[in-house]
Amino acid sequence: MHKVYLSLGSNIGNRKRIIHEAIEKIGELIGVVVRQSTLYETEPWGFDSPNEFLNCCVLVETVLAPQQLLETTQKIERSLGRLNKSHDGQYEDRIIDIDILLYDDLHIDQPDLKIPHPLMYERDFVMTPLKEIYPNE
């Protein structure tokens, strides 16, 4: 089993319900959700919007390979109404966003998949919930 840390965010629609639905789908399609952080309300990062985000992180145990994991998180996003990751390279409001932060101790640098997530350390909305569930080893 692989240990994977995911970040979830939503800033439109019923944010709390959408996050919970995403976590349920992660449990169904990816693996056992071992830990879940508190939900944090945060300002948008990288773009302007009046809509605040709800963010959290989860630890999941999975048998999926990294590329399968990426495809499955994107499938979950689409099933919850997410159409695009960005518009013309710009961030925008989103019903759900699921990012792969860490996958065991792997380092992957492919055009469509970068692990660890290259911007996670710059984002308090990722690091605060991640620290809540990441083991202090």
Secondary structure, DSSP 8 states (H G I E B T S, - for coil): -EEEEEEEEE-SSSHHHHHHHHHHHHHHHTEEEEEE---EEE--SSS--S--EEEEEEEEEE---HHHHHHHHHHHHHHTT---S-BTTB----S-EEEEEEETT--EEETTEEES-TTGGG-HHHHHHHHHHS---
